[in-house]
Amino acid sequence: MDEIPECHLICVVPRSTEDYENLHRDRLSEIPSVTQMKMLLSLSTVKEFHGVFLGE
């Protein structure tokens, strides 16, 4: 992924745990420059994000 030279945080909201597993196993872990990944799992939504209001 040449368009991403460096990444410190990515938020992924998969449709299912199977989708997440496939993304992790088949895509993210196959990127040669990725040396480590850490997963944080949220069990419920505290507040949904509906976008940012940028003005008029």
KAPEDA-V357155 format. One record per residue. N is the residue number from 1. RES is the residue in one letter. SS is DSSP state (alpha for helix, beta for strand, coil for the rest). PHI is phi in degrees with one decimal (NA if undefined). Layout:
n | res | ss | phi
N | RES | SS | PHI
N | RES | SS | PHI
This chain:
n | res | ss | phi
1 | M | coil | NA
2 | D | coil | -61.8
3 | E | coil | -74.1
4 | I | coil | -121.1
5 | P | coil | -71.8
6 | E | coil | -155.5
7 | C | coil | -142.9
8 | H | coil | -109.3
9 | L | coil | -152.7
10 | I | coil | -136.7
11 | C | coil | -106.4
12 | V | coil | -118.8
13 | V | coil | -121.0
14 | P | coil | -76.6
15 | R | coil | -71.8
16 | S | coil | -154.9
17 | T | alpha | -66.1
18 | E | alpha | -64.9
19 | D | alpha | -61.8
20 | Y | alpha | -63.1
21 | E | alpha | -59.3
22 | N | alpha | -64.8
23 | L | alpha | -60.7
24 | H | alpha | -64.6
25 | R | alpha | -74.0
26 | D | alpha | -93.5
27 | R | alpha | -116.8
28 | L | alpha | -65.8
29 | S | alpha | -72.4
30 | E | alpha | -88.8
31 | I | coil | -72.5
32 | P | coil | -56.5
33 | S | coil | -83.3
34 | V | coil | -79.3
35 | T | coil | -101.4
36 | Q | coil | -158.2
37 | M | coil | -138.5
38 | K | coil | -128.0
39 | M | coil | -109.5
40 | L | coil | -116.8
41 | L | coil | -110.2
42 | S | coil | -103.4
43 | L | coil | -87.2
44 | S | coil | -153.6
45 | T | coil | -91.3
46 | V | coil | -84.9
47 | K | coil | -149.4
48 | E | coil | -78.1
49 | F | coil | -91.7
50 | H | coil | -114.0
51 | G | coil | 103.1
52 | V | coil | -114.7
53 | F | coil | -79.5
54 | L | coil | -102.0
55 | G | coil | 112.1
56 | E | coil | -60.7
